[in-house]
Amino acid sequence: MPMLEWNESLSINFTEIDDQHKELITMINVLYDMMISNNNSDQDVLNIISDLHTYILEHFGAEVRIMKKYDYPETPAHINEHKEFIAKVNEVENLCNNGAANTSMEILNYLSTWLVQHINDTDKRLGMFIHSQSAN
């Protein structure tokens, strides 16, 4: 059973960002599955965390590019939220590097909750702003 599931209520109605959110959810689910199964090596878990970290940086970079394109007034606060998420991903990576997979599961729960809340609040405001600018 996946940790997170994409549904249309998570859509911000901006295809590029929605597609990236779907990929992030998939990656979190893969990591979750790996962490709850005993069939994966620590290196396998570290590889997916590294991939997740890289993808998050790409995704947040795309969001920043879009915010700048539309001169989004909430850009600084949005970027600060991204920094918080990146710090937690770094924490998961460090814990796994130090063999603390149980603790990293707690943080993975935090990350999944954070992601959904961020999409439903901060990213949806961005989506509404983009659509209001596109309508003008």
Secondary structure, DSSP 4 states (H G I P E B T S, - for coil): --S----GGG--S-HHHHHHHHHHHHHHHHHHHHHH-SSS-HHHHHHHHHHHHHHHHHHHHHHHHHHHHTT-TTHHHHHHHHHHHHHHHHHHHHHHHTT-HHHHHHHHHHHHHHHHHHIIIIIHHHHHHHHHHHH-
